[in-house]
Amino acid sequence: AMGFGFRCGFLGLLHMEIVQERLQREYDIDLIVTAPSVKYRVRSKGENLETVVDAPSKMPDLMRDQECLEPFVKMEILTPSDYNGQIIELCQERRGILKDIKYLTPTRSTIVYEIPLWEVITDFFDQLKSRTQGYASMEYSIIEYRPSDLVRLDVKINYELATPLACIVHRDN
């Protein structure tokens, strides 16, 4: 529906905007930027069948005997202690689970969270940097897939389904 296209990742929204602007200016290409996605798993509870969903358009309507699993990461954030409150607030907004806070020095701390990968790849780094005036740094590693209440959010343009613009979100959102 939208043409061929390609997938690529960026370190943040600024890098994405720079590449997008250069492609539009230098090659006169009209770009459509879609939301990033991660690989989910849909599991049938009784049969132990698992399907990998790598695009929102491939997400099935979940039946009663199915559950959706999403990747979780263990994230460690190194920050000046003055920003602990802002970081905890950000991670709680992103469905994070606080695991530990370690004070390395009286002015430095490490905050450990378990948080869904999708919440990390959608503007988390930019929000972290803006809330801490650029002082915080982070690293993460994938730990496991966990059941989550996820649904596919379809987008319609002029009453027609635009499947490339669909995304998978938590039901609460």
C-alpha positions as a Markdown table, in Angstrom:
| # | Residue | x | y | z |
|---|---|---|---|---|
| 1 | Ala | 0.0 | 0.0 | 0.0 |
| 2 | Met | 2.8 | 2.4 | 0.8 |
| 3 | Gly | 5.5 | 1.2 | -1.6 |
| 4 | Phe | 8.6 | -1.0 | -1.1 |
| 5 | Gly | 10.6 | 0.8 | 1.6 |
| 6 | Phe | 13.2 | -0.4 | 4.1 |
| 7 | Arg | 13.8 | -0.8 | 7.8 |
| 8 | Cys | 16.6 | 1.0 | 9.6 |
| 9 | Gly | 17.4 | 2.0 | 13.2 |
| 10 | Phe | 18.7 | 5.3 | 14.7 |
| 11 | Leu | 20.4 | 6.3 | 17.9 |
| 12 | Gly | 17.6 | 8.8 | 18.6 |
| 13 | Leu | 15.0 | 11.0 | 17.0 |
| 14 | Leu | 17.5 | 13.7 | 16.1 |
| 15 | His | 19.6 | 11.3 | 14.0 |
| 16 | Met | 16.4 | 10.1 | 12.3 |
| 17 | Glu | 15.3 | 13.6 | 11.5 |
| 18 | Ile | 18.7 | 14.5 | 10.0 |
| 19 | Val | 18.7 | 11.5 | 7.7 |
| 20 | Gln | 15.0 | 12.1 | 6.8 |
| 21 | Glu | 15.7 | 15.7 | 6.0 |
| 22 | Arg | 18.8 | 14.9 | 3.8 |
| 23 | Leu | 16.9 | 12.3 | 1.9 |
| 24 | Gln | 14.1 | 14.6 | 1.2 |
| 25 | Arg | 16.3 | 17.6 | 0.3 |
| 26 | Glu | 19.0 | 15.8 | -1.8 |
| 27 | Tyr | 16.9 | 13.1 | -3.5 |
| 28 | Asp | 13.4 | 14.7 | -3.5 |
| 29 | Ile | 12.0 | 11.5 | -1.8 |
| 30 | Asp | 8.7 | 11.7 | 0.2 |
| 31 | Leu | 9.2 | 9.6 | 3.3 |
| 32 | Ile | 6.7 | 8.0 | 5.6 |
| 33 | Val | 8.2 | 7.2 | 9.0 |
| 34 | Thr | 6.4 | 4.4 | 10.9 |
| 35 | Ala | 6.7 | 3.4 | 14.5 |
| 36 | Pro | 9.5 | 1.0 | 15.5 |
| 37 | Ser | 8.7 | -2.5 | 16.4 |
| 38 | Val | 10.1 | -5.5 | 18.2 |
| 39 | Lys | 9.6 | -9.3 | 17.8 |
| 40 | Tyr | 6.7 | -10.6 | 19.8 |
| 41 | Arg | 5.6 | -14.1 | 20.4 |
| 42 | Val | 2.1 | -15.5 | 20.3 |
| 43 | Arg | 1.7 | -18.7 | 22.3 |
| 44 | Ser | -1.2 | -21.1 | 22.4 |
| 45 | Lys | -1.6 | -22.1 | 26.0 |
| 46 | Gly | -2.7 | -25.7 | 25.5 |
| 47 | Glu | -0.6 | -26.8 | 22.5 |
| 48 | Asn | 2.8 | -25.1 | 23.3 |
| 49 | Leu | 2.8 | -23.6 | 19.8 |
| 50 | Glu | 4.6 | -20.3 | 19.4 |
| 51 | Thr | 4.5 | -17.9 | 16.5 |
| 52 | Val | 7.0 | -15.0 | 16.1 |
| 53 | Val | 5.4 | -11.7 | 15.1 |
| 54 | Asp | 7.9 | -9.4 | 13.6 |
| 55 | Ala | 5.5 | -6.8 | 12.2 |
| 56 | Pro | 2.3 | -5.3 | 13.6 |
| 57 | Ser | 0.4 | -6.3 | 10.5 |
| 58 | Lys | 1.1 | -10.0 | 11.2 |
| 59 | Met | -0.3 | -9.8 | 14.8 |
| 60 | Pro | -3.4 | -12.1 | 14.9 |
| 61 | Asp | -6.5 | -11.3 | 16.9 |
| 62 | Leu | -5.8 | -13.2 | 20.1 |
| 63 | Met | -8.2 | -16.0 | 21.0 |
| 64 | Arg | -9.0 | -17.1 | 24.6 |
| 65 | Asp | -6.3 | -19.8 | 24.6 |
| 66 | Gln | -3.5 | -17.6 | 23.3 |
| 67 | Glu | -1.2 | -15.1 | 25.0 |
| 68 | Cys | 1.2 | -12.5 | 23.7 |
| 69 | Leu | 4.7 | -12.4 | 25.0 |
| 70 | Glu | 6.9 | -9.3 | 24.7 |
| 71 | Pro | 10.7 | -9.0 | 25.2 |
| 72 | Phe | 11.8 | -7.4 | 28.5 |
| 73 | Val | 15.2 | -5.9 | 29.1 |
| 74 | Lys | 17.3 | -5.3 | 32.2 |
| 75 | Met | 18.3 | -1.7 | 32.1 |
| 76 | Glu | 21.0 | 0.0 | 34.2 |
| 77 | Ile | 21.0 | 3.7 | 34.3 |
| 78 | Leu | 24.0 | 5.6 | 35.7 |
| 79 | Thr | 23.1 | 9.1 | 36.8 |
| 80 | Pro | 23.8 | 11.9 | 39.3 |
| 81 | Ser | 21.6 | 11.2 | 42.3 |
| 82 | Asp | 19.8 | 14.5 | 41.9 |
| 83 | Tyr | 17.9 | 13.0 | 38.9 |
| 84 | Asn | 16.7 | 9.8 | 40.5 |
| 85 | Gly | 13.2 | 11.0 | 40.9 |
| 86 | Gln | 12.8 | 12.0 | 37.2 |
| 87 | Ile | 14.3 | 8.7 | 36.1 |
| 88 | Ile | 12.0 | 6.6 | 38.3 |
| 89 | Glu | 9.0 | 8.6 | 37.0 |
| 90 | Leu | 10.1 | 8.0 | 33.4 |
| 91 | Cys | 10.5 | 4.3 | 33.9 |
| 92 | Gln | 7.2 | 3.9 | 35.8 |
| 93 | Glu | 5.4 | 5.7 | 32.9 |
| 94 | Arg | 7.0 | 3.1 | 30.6 |
| 95 | Arg | 5.8 | 0.1 | 32.5 |
| 96 | Gly | 9.1 | -0.5 | 34.2 |
| 97 | Ile | 9.7 | -2.6 | 37.3 |
| 98 | Leu | 12.2 | -1.1 | 39.8 |
| 99 | Lys | 14.8 | -3.8 | 40.8 |
| 100 | Asp | 17.5 | -1.9 | 42.6 |
| 101 | Ile | 19.1 | 1.5 | 43.4 |
| 102 | Lys | 22.7 | 1.5 | 44.3 |
| 103 | Tyr | 24.5 | 4.7 | 45.5 |
| 104 | Leu | 28.1 | 4.5 | 44.1 |
| 105 | Thr | 29.1 | 7.8 | 45.7 |
| 106 | Pro | 27.1 | 10.4 | 47.6 |
| 107 | Thr | 26.4 | 12.1 | 44.2 |
| 108 | Arg | 26.2 | 9.1 | 41.8 |
| 109 | Ser | 23.8 | 6.2 | 41.6 |
| 110 | Thr | 22.8 | 3.3 | 39.4 |
| 111 | Ile | 19.1 | 2.5 | 38.9 |
| 112 | Val | 18.2 | -1.0 | 37.7 |
| 113 | Tyr | 14.9 | -1.6 | 36.0 |
| 114 | Glu | 13.2 | -4.4 | 34.1 |
| 115 | Ile | 11.2 | -2.8 | 31.3 |
| 116 | Pro | 9.6 | -3.9 | 28.0 |
| 117 | Leu | 11.9 | -3.5 | 25.0 |
| 118 | Trp | 9.3 | -1.6 | 23.0 |
| 119 | Glu | 9.2 | 1.1 | 25.7 |
| 120 | Val | 12.9 | 1.5 | 25.4 |
| 121 | Ile | 13.2 | 1.9 | 21.6 |
| 122 | Thr | 10.4 | 4.5 | 21.4 |
| 123 | Asp | 12.0 | 7.8 | 22.5 |
| 124 | Phe | 13.2 | 6.5 | 25.9 |
| 125 | Phe | 16.8 | 7.6 | 25.3 |
| 126 | Asp | 15.8 | 11.1 | 24.3 |
| 127 | Gln | 13.5 | 11.5 | 27.3 |
| 128 | Leu | 16.2 | 10.2 | 29.6 |
| 129 | Lys | 18.7 | 12.8 | 28.3 |
| 130 | Ser | 16.2 | 15.7 | 28.4 |
| 131 | Arg | 15.1 | 14.8 | 32.0 |
| 132 | Thr | 18.7 | 14.6 | 33.3 |
| 133 | Gln | 20.1 | 17.5 | 31.3 |
| 134 | Gly | 22.3 | 15.0 | 29.3 |
| 135 | Tyr | 24.0 | 13.5 | 32.4 |
| 136 | Ala | 22.5 | 10.0 | 32.6 |
| 137 | Ser | 23.7 | 7.1 | 30.6 |
| 138 | Met | 22.1 | 3.7 | 30.2 |
| 139 | Glu | 22.8 | 0.1 | 29.0 |
| 140 | Tyr | 20.4 | -2.7 | 28.6 |
| 141 | Ser | 20.3 | -6.4 | 27.7 |
| 142 | Ile | 17.3 | -8.6 | 26.8 |
| 143 | Ile | 16.4 | -11.0 | 29.6 |
| 144 | Glu | 13.3 | -12.9 | 28.6 |
| 145 | Tyr | 9.8 | -12.8 | 27.1 |
| 146 | Arg | 6.9 | -12.2 | 29.4 |
| 147 | Pro | 3.1 | -12.3 | 28.9 |
| 148 | Ser | 1.6 | -8.9 | 28.4 |
| 149 | Asp | -1.9 | -7.6 | 27.5 |
| 150 | Leu | -1.1 | -6.4 | 24.0 |
| 151 | Val | -3.3 | -5.4 | 21.1 |
| 152 | Arg | -2.8 | -4.3 | 17.5 |
| 153 | Leu | -3.7 | -0.6 | 16.9 |
| 154 | Asp | -4.9 | -0.3 | 13.3 |
| 155 | Val | -4.8 | 3.1 | 11.5 |
| 156 | Lys | -7.3 | 3.9 | 8.8 |
| 157 | Ile | -6.8 | 6.7 | 6.2 |
| 158 | Asn | -10.0 | 7.8 | 4.5 |
| 159 | Tyr | -11.8 | 4.7 | 5.9 |
| 160 | Glu | -9.1 | 2.3 | 4.4 |
| 161 | Leu | -6.8 | 0.2 | 6.5 |
| 162 | Ala | -3.2 | 1.4 | 6.3 |
| 163 | Thr | -1.4 | -1.7 | 7.6 |
| 164 | Pro | 2.2 | -0.2 | 7.5 |
| 165 | Leu | 1.1 | 2.4 | 10.0 |
| 166 | Ala | -0.3 | -0.2 | 12.5 |
| 167 | Cys | 1.5 | -0.7 | 15.8 |
| 168 | Ile | 1.3 | -3.0 | 18.8 |
| 169 | Val | 0.5 | -1.3 | 22.1 |
| 170 | His | -0.4 | -2.3 | 25.6 |
| 171 | Arg | -4.2 | -2.4 | 26.2 |
| 172 | Asp | -3.9 | 0.3 | 28.9 |
| 173 | Asn | -2.6 | 2.7 | 26.3 |
